[in-house]
Amino acid sequence: RATFEERYLAVPQEALITTMQDNQKYFCLINAEGKLQPYFITVSNIESKDPTQIIEGNEKVVRPRLSDAEFFFLQDQKQPLASRKEKLANMVFQAQLGTLWDKSTRIAKLAVALSSITGANPADAEKAALLAKCDLTSELVGEFPELQGIAGTYYARIEGENTEVSEALGEQYLPKFAGDVLPKTKTGTTIALSDRLDTLVGIFGIGQAPTGSKDPFALRRSAIGILRLIIENELDVTIEELVNLALQGYGDIVKDHDKTRADAVAFLEGRYRAKYEDQGVAVDVLQAVQALAPKSPLDFDKRVNAVNHFRTLPEAAALAAANKRVANILAKEATPEGSVVEANLVEDAEKALFAELQAVTPVVEPLLAAKDYTAALSKLAALRAPIDAFFDGVMVMADDAGLKANRLRLLAQLRNLFTAVADVSVLQG
C-alpha cells in the first residue's frame, strides 16, 4: 500500500481517481462514505527483495500528476464560473446552431419555462443553465474531460451557490447510459431535460437527424434519457409540449417549425420500444399501448405497466382473444349509432353481458379518470365468463336487423372499455 499527501484530498476526488486509476492503473481506496483516502495499491509482477523501493517509486511517479491536478484546480478558482461566458462565446456548439454560449442562453430560457413542470425554482434553473457549460473552459476539464459538470459543481460550491444550483451542474449529464441514476435535484432534472431537448430539436431543425448508424450527437440515447426524466419524475407533460417549448428558443434559426416538431415528436415516440425492451417488456405489450398513441410519456408508462400486469392474470389470454374477435367484427360492420336497447336483448347470455357491463362501467370509469389503468384492467378481467358465454350462445350477425344492431352496440361498448386503456386484442397468447 502506497500513500500520497493528504493535502491533495482538497482536489476533486474524481480527478485524483482518474489520474491514479485510469492513467496509472492503481487501485484507489475509498471509505464507507465513498470518500477517497490518501492511499493507493499498486501491483507489481516481479518479486522484489525490497517492496519499499517499489512503493516509493510509485509514490514518486504519482506525486507530480496529483500536483498537476491540484494546480489546475487552484488556477481555475481565480476566475469565477460566470465570467467564463466570453470563452463559451468562442466555442462552437454546432455551426448552424451557434456557440456554446448561444446554447446556454437557449437552455436558460427553456429551463425557466420547464420549471413550472418540474417544480424547480425558476431563478435557480436559469442560473444553473447559464453556468452549466462554463466549466468546459476550465483547465481541470481540459485535462480531465470526464469531469465536465463535476468540476462545475465543485467551483459553484466554492463560490457559495446554493445546493440546487451547484448540484445541477454535475447532474445535467445524467443519465449518461442505460440504467444510470437520474438527477436528485429538481433543478438538475430541469437542466438535464433542457439541454437534451435543445440539442435534439436543433439538430432536427437543421435536417441532421440520425440516419442508420450515424448519430454524432447521440440523439437516440439522449431521447431515452428524456423519456426517463419525464416518466421517473412523474412529469405530467406531452412530448409535443416539450418540443414546442424548445422550438421557441430557436426562432428563425429553424426554418420549418412544423416539420421539425413532427419529426422530433415522432423520433421521441419511436424510442419507447428501445426503452422498454431494455426493461424486458414484450413487444406486443408496447403495441397494445401504441395503438392508442398516448401523448404523455407518463401516461404511456402507466398503460404499459397496466398491460404488463394484465398479462399475468389467468383471464388475460381469453380476453385478448375475445377482444380480437370483437375488433374483427366491428371492423367489418359499422357500429350503429345510439346505445344498447335493453328491451331488444333476447338471449340470456347477451342480457348477462349487458348487466355485467352496466355494473362494471361505473366502477371502471373513475379508475380511468384517475389513470389507475392497472386497477381498471383488473376489474375488466371479471368480464371473461360473460364474454365467453356471449360468444358461445349468441349469434351477433342475426337475420333480424334490430337484434344485430343492438349486439354490435353491445360489443362496441365492451370494446370501448378495454381500449380506454390499451388494445389488448394485439396481445399474443
N, C-alpha and C positions, 0 to 999 in steps of 0.2 A: 504494500500500500504506500502510495506516494502522497505528498502534500503540496499545497500552494498557500501563499499568504492570504489571510482572512480578509485583507482589505479589498481583494478582488470580488468578494461577495457583494460589494456595493454595486457592481456592474450587473445589468440584467442577466439572470442566470441562463436564459435561453442562448445568449451569445457565448457564455463560457462553455455551456454544454455542447454547442455546435463546434466550438474550437477543439475541445478535448475528445468528444465522441466521434464526430464526423471526420474531422481533419486528422487527428492523431490516433484515432481508434482506441482511445482509453475508455474504461468504464467509470462513469461518474457515480458518485454516491449521494443519494437523496435520503432525507429523513422521513419519518412517518407523516409529516405535514407537507411533504413534497418540496421541501427546501433543499437546495444544493449545499453540500458540506465541503469543507476545504480539503478534500481528499480525492484521490482517483486511483484506480487499479490499472496496472499495465501488465501485459502478459508477454513473456519472453520465451522464444523457442530454443533457448540454449540453457544448459545447466551451468550456472555461474558459481564460482567458489566465493564470490563476494557480491551477494544480491544488493548490498548497499550501493555499489557502484552503478548498477542498472537503475535503481530508484533515483539516485541523484542525477544521473544522466537524463532521465525522462523529465525530472523536475526542471532541469536546466533548459530542456527543449521547449517545455510548455510555457515557461515564465514570460518570454518575450511576446508570445501570442496573446496571453492574458493581458499583458501590459498594453498591447495594441488595442484590444477591445476596450480597456479602461480609458485609453487616450481618446478614442473615437467618442465614447460615451460622454466624457467630460467636455470635449470640444463642442459637441452638439448642444450642450446646455448653455453655451454662450449666446445662442441665437434662439429666441422664443419660437415655438411652433408656428404661431400666427404670422410671423414675419417671413416665413418661407414661401408665402404665396407667390412672390415675384419669381422665384425659381420654378414654381409649378407652371407659371405662365409661359415659360420657355421649354416646357416638356410636352411633347405631342402625345395626346391620347390616341387619336386617330385622325389622319389628315383631313378628312371631311367633317369630322365632329369636333375639331378644336383641340385645345390643350388640356392638361390635367386640371388647370385652374378653371377653365370653362366647365369641365365636368363637375368639379367641386361645387361651383355655383348652381348648376342644374340640380345636383343631388341635394343641396341645401333647401332649395325651393320645394323639391319633391318631398323631402323629409318633413318639412313643416306641414304640407298637405296630408301626408300619411300619418302624422302624429295623432290626428283625431280618430284614426282607425286602430292604431297600435296602442294608444293610451299613453304615449310618450309626452313629455313636456316639450312644446314646440320650440322654445328657446334653446333647450338642451340639444334637441335634434338638429336645429340649424347650426349651432356652434360646433357640434361634433362633426357634422358634414363638412363644414369649412376647414376643419383641422384634419379630417380623415386621411388625406393624401400627403400631408405636409412632411411626414417622416420619410417619404420616398426621396427627399432631397438631403437626408441626413447622412453623415459619414458612417454611422453604425449600420444602417440599412445598405449603404453602398458596399460595405464589406461583408455583411450578412443579409442577403436579400430575403431570406426566410423570416427575418424579424420585422417585415413590413407590418404595420399595425401594432405589433407588440411594442416596438420601440416608441411609437406614438403614445401608447398608454403610459409607459414609464415617464416620458417627458411631460405629459399632461398632468400626471400626479405631482411631479416635482414643481410644476408651475401653479399648483393649487386648484386645478379644475375639479369639479365635483365628480363623484363616482360614476354617475350616469354618462357623463361626457368622456371621462378618461377610459372607462372600460369599453365604451362603444368603439373606440379607435382600434382596439385589438379584435373586437367581436365582428367588425364589419365584414371580415372574410369568411365567417362561419355560415353554413357548414362548408368545409374545404373538400370533403369527399363523402361518398355514401356512408351513412351511419354515423357521421361526425356529430359532435354536440352542436347545439344551436346557441345563439347569444342568450345570456341570462338577463340582461337589462332590456327594458323597453326601447331605450334609445339605440342600443346595439341592434335590436331587431329592425328598427326603423331605417338605420343606415344600411344594414345588410340588404334590405329589400330595395331601398332607393338606388343603391349602387348597381345592383343586378338589373333592375328594371331600366335604368338609364342606358346601360350598355346594350341590353337586348333590343330595346325599341330603337335606339340609334343605329345599330348595325342593320336591323331590318329596314330602317328608314332610308338607308343608302344602298339598299339592294345587295347586301353581302351576307345574307342568311346562310347558315351551314348547308353544305351540299356534300353528299357522300361521306367520305372520310375527312373532309376539310371542315374544321371548326376552330379557327385560330383564336377566337375569343371564348372558347369553352362554353358556348351558349347552351348546349344540351345539358351539361352538368349544372350550369347556373339555373336553368329552368326548373330542374328538380329541387334545387335549393330554394327557389321562390315558392314552389308548391309546399315544401316542408315548412317554411317560415310561416306561411298563411295557415296551414292546417294545424300544426302543432302548437301554434299560439292562439288558435281558435279565433282567427280574424274573420269577421263577417263582411266579406267584400268579394266582388266578382273580378274575374281576370280582366274583363273589358274595362272596368272602372280603374284598375291599376294602370293598364296600358294607356288609357286616356290621360291620366294624370302625368305619366311620363312623357307623353307626346307634347303636352303643353310646354314643357321646358325646351323643346327643340324649335318651335315656331317655324320659320321659313327654311330652316336647315333641312328639314324633312319635307320634301315636295308634295308627296301624296299621302296625306294622313289616313285616308280611308283604307287604302291598300295596306299601309303599314299596320294599322290597327287590326285588320282582318288577318293578316299573315302572322302577326305576333301572337294574337289570341289563339289562332289555330295551332301554332307551334307549341305554346304552353300547354294547351289541352292535349296535344299529341304526346306529351311527356308523362301523362298519367300512367300509361302502360309500363314504361320503364321503371317508374317509381314503385308501382305496386307489384310488378314481377320480382323486383329486388326483395320485396317483403313476402314473397311466396303466394301471392293472391292469384287464383286461377284466371285465365283469360276470359272464360265465359262469365265470370262474376263481373269483370270490367265491362264486358259487352252489355250485360243486363243493365248496368247503370248508364253507360254511354248512350244507350238507346233513348234516354230521356234528355240528354245533353244538359245536365245541370250547369249553371253558370258560375256558381261559387265553389271553389276548391274544398272549403269546409263542408258544404252540403254534399258534395261528391263523395267525400271521405266517409261521412256518416252513412250514406247509402251503401257504399262498398262494404262497410263493416256490418251493416244490417243483412245484406245478401250473403255475406260470408257466414254469418251466424245462421241464417235461414237454411243454408245448405246442410248444416249439421242436424237439422230436425228430421225425424222419421217420415214426416209428411212431405218433405221437400220434393223428392223425385216425382211423386204422383201429382203434386200441384203444378210443378213445372210442365209436365206432360199435358195436364188439363188446360193450362194457360196457352200452351202451344196450339192445342185443338181449338180453343176459343178464338185465338188470334187468326187461325186459318179460316174459320167460319166467317168471322167478321170482315176479313179481308176480301172475301168473295161476295158478301152480301152487305149492302148499305144498311146501317142501323136506322130503323125508322125513328122519327122524332117522337118526343114525348117520353113519359115514364111508364113503368110496368103497370098494367091494369090488373089488379089483384083478382077481379071477378073473372078475368079471362084465363086464369090458371086452373087447369082441369086435372092434371096428373098430380098424384101425391108427392112425387119427387120434386116437381117444379115448385109446388107450394112450400115444401120443406126448405128448398134452397132460398126461395124468396124470404121466408120467415127468418132464416139464419142471416141473410144479408141485412134485413131490417134491424136485426138485433145487434149485429157486429158493427154496422156503419157508424152509429153514434159513439161507439167505443173507440173506433179507429181514427175517426176524423180529428179529435183533439190531439191524438198522438202524432198524427201527420203535421198538424199545425205547430206542434212543439218540436218537430223534426226528430222525434223519437222513433226512427224508422225500424229499429230492431224490435221494439215492443209491438209496433204496428204489424209487421210481418208475422210475429209470433201469434198475435191474435187471429190473423187471417189463416194461419195454418189449421185452425179449428174447422175451416170450411171443407177440408178434404173429403170427409164422409158424405155430406150432402151433394158435393160436386160429382163425386163418383157415382152416387145414386142417380143423379140427374142424367148423366150420360148413359147410364145403364138402362134407364126406364123412360126416357123422353126423346121423341123424335123432334129435333129442332126444326127441320125443314118440313113442317107439316103441310098437308094439302090446303088446310084452312089458312087463308092469308092472315087472319086476325091472330090465330094461335102462333103462327110463325113469327109475325112481327113482335108479339109480346115476348116470345122466347129470345129473340135477338136482343130486345131491350134488356132482358134479364141478364144475358151473357155480357152485354156491354157494361152494365152496372157492376158486374163481378170483375170484369177486366179492368175497369177504371180504378177500382180499389187497389188492385195489385200494382198497376202502372203508376199509381201515385208515389210508389217507392222505387220500383225498377221493373224492367221487362223480364220477369222470371221465366218466360217461355223459352228464352235462349239458353237457359242452364242445361248442361248435359247431365245425364243420369249418374 
